[in-house]
Amino acid sequence: MVEKEKNIKIPTTVTVKKFAELLNVPATELITELMKNGIMATINEEIDFDTAAIIAEDMGFEAVEDLEVADDEIMTLEKVLNICEKEIQQGEKLENRPPIVTILGHVDHGKTTLLDTLRKTSVASGESGGITQHISAYQVKKRGKLITFIDTPGHEAFAAMRERGVSIADIAVLVVAADDGVRPQTKEVIIYLKEKNIPTIVAINKIDKPNANPARVKQELAEHNIMIEEWGGKVMCNEISAKNNIGVTDILESILLLAEVEDFKANPNRDGLAIVLESHKDPQKGPVATAVVKTGTLKVGQDINAGKTYGRIRKMENHRGESIEKAPPSTPAVIFGLENTAETNDVIQIANAKRNARLKSQDVITKLTGEKKHIKSITDNNNIPKINIIIKSDVQGSIEAIEQILDAIPQKKVAVNYIDTGVGNITESDVRLASSSKSIIYGFNVAVSPVAKRMADEEGITILTYKVIYELVDDIKNRLMEMLPDEIERTDTGEIEVLGVFFTQKDKMIIGGKVTKGKVLAKNIKIDVYRNDTKIGTGELTNLQHNRVDIDEVKKGQECGMTFQGETKIKVGDKLKLYTEILKEKEL
């Protein structure tokens, strides 16, 4: 009998067939063992590592999770974070790496100004509409040690993008303005930090403002379970003025201190896994991706995959625009050489022949069929009016932000239908697609090629370009409002029993009657005419009298005379139901 290998490596997920091969046992024997544990799985179905490890132990093996990437596996952010976590647990071949830090805070609390002070650039003054439109990453050095910062937008509409920044980061710096305190966005961030157990440092900003009140901020933070060290908690707190560079270096010291406690490590000797933060298409250099390496090392010349695209690293640059040959863990890098623009959150991984062949074949099919890579509709309801749009942006992060804001619009009466979204300038192919799909083209921070502009003018295609996301979104909202059908609100006011008919013309009658229900008003009143409980016609009230005197209102039990405008011929004994109609204000 052949001695079985007692220590085996099992992938994060594995098919029953592959698992049997790893154990070197017949598949039927393994399926029987699974059934004993209440797991009904066929030979081609997948089981997770935890399940596989239990079964392996029952069969006399000791299982270790295999953190290498399978040939046909397309990585996700969640899988990368899981790999990083398992690397720490296994503790093999690990080395210290710089902490990855994100700075979070309510809009206008000084997040971007703090980043600006840290990296000595003019981000804050150069933003359109006061919103950090893109995500980027960079490094600073303190006491000879590197710190990597991920910049996430601060506006309330960018919640998902901020959440991604927190997911990738090791440490969060929570910025709260000393003159404003804990705001809704701050509360939202605190909830997420608590849920994910992210190590946090508080920066109370704008302490040099006349109405600054750091003590009140600390009290409000305590009310939301952020207990700073001064109040007996474990959260470090720095009082700063980002604008005037007061206390900013203390934040760096706090980050390094927390990093020492947390002891961040990774394996630099494995194949690199990096997360795409933003990507765009450069007119001269082609697709460009900004990414941060989570584990392993990326090197110039390596073949790579990133989500649905592939390529070879022709060149890498650091955050200062300097060429680098390799990017170890926690390094932000600008990568050149992908075939197409990557999506935000795509994982850059080292390519292999099997995975590359599949991606290339998909790419060829897309080019041959003209199939668009990103087509979606917010709603599947085909019975409501829709506005067809094509969105082109300078970077993928902006598209994500625009989609997130539009997704929040109620889509029950009218809807947005994305025909295509993409990164890069507006070209003639976009105009052709807009023409065939009857779409409006929206551009954000992009130009329109002369040929595309000429084609659009000739074919009557609308192209709108914006520098501020909310101006673009507002235009779409206004168009959706215009598409909403009119809604009339009816309010019944009273009923009259017809007692006499005094005058008749072709489209007008003067009648007398008694108010039997509600009351009769003189203005803007419409009338339904009923005979023997059957509606026979409609009209309007143009004059109301009581005792031959014009009056504004007649109450129940009183008699009145009235002028009826309409073609219906009223008779004694008919019932008149009176009501008002108001055109409701449109709302999405």
Stockholm file with secondary structure:
# STOCKHOLM 1.0

chainA/1-588         MVEKEKNIKIPTTVTVKKFAELLNVPATELITELMKNGIMATINEEIDFDTAAIIAEDMGFEAVEDLEVADDEIMTLEKVLNICEKEIQQGEKLENRPPIVTILGHVDHGKTTLLDTLRKTSVASGESGGITQHISAYQVKKRGKLITFIDTPGHEAFAAMRERGVSIADIAVLVVAADDGVRPQTKEVIIYLKEKNIPTIVAINKIDKPNANPARVKQELAEHNIMIEEWGGKVMCNEISAKNNIGVTDILESILLLAEVEDFKANPNRDGLAIVLESHKDPQKGPVATAVVKTGTLKVGQDINAGKTYGRIRKMENHRGESIEKAPPSTPAVIFGLENTAETNDVIQIANAKRNARLKSQDVITKLTGEKKHIKSITDNNNIPKINIIIKSDVQGSIEAIEQILDAIPQKKVAVNYIDTGVGNITESDVRLASSSKSIIYGFNVAVSPVAKRMADEEGITILTYKVIYELVDDIKNRLMEMLPDEIERTDTGEIEVLGVFFTQKDKMIIGGKVTKGKVLAKNIKIDVYRNDTKIGTGELTNLQHNRVDIDEVKKGQECGMTFQGETKIKVGDKLKLYTEILKEKEL
#=GR chainA/1-588 SS CCCCCSEEEECSEEEHHHHHHHHTSCHHHHHHHHHHTTCCCCTTCEEEHHHHHHHHHHTTCEEEECCSCCTTCCCCHHHHHHHHHHHHHHTCSCEECCCEEEEEECTTSSHHHHHHHHHTSCHHHHCGGGCCCSCEEEEEEETTEEEEEEECCCSGGGHHHHHHHHHHCSEEEEEEETTTCSCHHHHHHHHHHHHHTCCEEEEEECTTSTTCCHHHHHHHHHHTTCCBGGGTSSBEEEECBTTTTBSHHHHHHHHHHHHHHHTCEECTTSBCEEEEEEEEEETTTEEEEEEEEEESBEETTCEEEETTEEEEEEEEECTTSCEESEECTTCEEEEEEESSCCCTTCEEEECCHHHHHHHHHHHHHHHHHTCCSCCEESCCCTTSCEEEEEEEESSHHHHHHHHHHHHTSCCSSSEEEEEEEEESCBCHHHHHHHHHHTCEEEEESCCBCHHHHHHHHHHTCCEEEESSHHHHHHHHHHHHHHHSCCCEEEEEEEEEEEEEEEEECSSEEEEEEEEEEEEEESSSEEEEEEETTEEEEEEEEEEEEETTEECSEEETTCEEEEEEESSCCCCTTCEEEEEEEEECCCCC
#=GC SS_cons         CCCCCSEEEECSEEEHHHHHHHHTSCHHHHHHHHHHTTCCCCTTCEEEHHHHHHHHHHTTCEEEECCSCCTTCCCCHHHHHHHHHHHHHHTCSCEECCCEEEEEECTTSSHHHHHHHHHTSCHHHHCGGGCCCSCEEEEEEETTEEEEEEECCCSGGGHHHHHHHHHHCSEEEEEEETTTCSCHHHHHHHHHHHHHTCCEEEEEECTTSTTCCHHHHHHHHHHTTCCBGGGTSSBEEEECBTTTTBSHHHHHHHHHHHHHHHTCEECTTSBCEEEEEEEEEETTTEEEEEEEEEESBEETTCEEEETTEEEEEEEEECTTSCEESEECTTCEEEEEEESSCCCTTCEEEECCHHHHHHHHHHHHHHHHHTCCSCCEESCCCTTSCEEEEEEEESSHHHHHHHHHHHHTSCCSSSEEEEEEEEESCBCHHHHHHHHHHTCEEEEESCCBCHHHHHHHHHHTCCEEEESSHHHHHHHHHHHHHHHSCCCEEEEEEEEEEEEEEEEECSSEEEEEEEEEEEEEESSSEEEEEEETTEEEEEEEEEEEEETTEECSEEETTCEEEEEEESSCCCCTTCEEEEEEEEECCCCC
//
